[in-house]
Amino acid sequence: MEYLVDGKKFGLSYKNLKNRYQEFIEMDDDTFLANIIDAAHFAIMVCYLKEIPTYLCLSDTGIVHELVHLMTPGQSPTELKDIRETFKEQLKLS
């Protein structure tokens, strides 16, 4: 599917997003951290598409905010397992 934002054309495949979600869920922690920028980008797209309220994705405990903390080792006040559980629950695509 193609969509426009500010006159620019972008492409989106729901099937590809679902597959990418599954890949992130199946990653071990080291692989997930090695792909943290892709995980954050994925989270931003899914939060936008699912219309997840900003307080759930951008606040101090929001999934996007938490993923950004993981980009700098030792900066996240939240356990990785908890962040991954939030990722799994909030970003699931059916």
N, C-alpha and C positions, 0 to 999 in steps of 0.2 A: 504494500500500500504506500502511496505517496501522500505527503501532506505539506502544507505551506506554513511557514513561520516568518513573519516580516518580509514576505515576498520571496523567501528562499525555499527551494524544494528539498525535502528530506524523504528518505525511505524508511519503512518500518515493516518488519515481518513478525507477527505475533508468534508464529511457530518457532522462529529463530530465537525470540526472547524466552519462550518456554524452555527450549533446549539449553540456552545459556544459563537460565536459572538452575536447571538440573545439574549442569556442569559445576556451578559454584557450590551447590549443596553437597555434591559428591567429593569435592576437593578436601584433601587433608589440610590442616592448619598452615603448614609451611607453603603449600601451593596457593592457598587462598591469599596469604600475605604477599606472596610473590606477584599476585594478580590484583592487588588491592586497588589500583587506579581503575582497572576495568570493572571491578566490583562496584566502586563508587559511581562510575558512569552508568552502569546498569541500574543501580539503585535510584539515581536521579531520573532516568527515563521511566522506570516503573512507578515511582512516586508520582510523577507527572501524569502518566496514563491512568493510574488508578485513582487519581485525585486525592491522594493521601494528604490530610491536613498538614500544613507546614510545621505545626508544633510537634507532630509525630515524626517528621523526618529531619527537621533543621535545628530543633532545640538541642540543649546540651546532651540529652539522652536520645536524640533522634538518630535514625539509622545512617543518614548521610553524614551528620556531624561525627558520629562514632567511627565511621569508615575513614574519614579524614584524619581523625586522631591516630588511627592505625598506620598512617603513612609515615609517621615519625615514631620509631620504636621508643617505648617507655613513656609515651605521652597520653595513652588512653587510661582514664580512671576506671574503665569498665573491663571486665574479663573478656577475653576473646571468645570464649564459649558462649557468653551471654550475647555478645554482638552477633555472633553467627546464628544464634537462635532467633533473635529479632529479625535478622535478614531473612531467615527461612520462613518465619510466620508472616511478616508484613509484605514481603515481595513476591509471595507465591502467586503464580498465574494459573488459572483453572481453564 
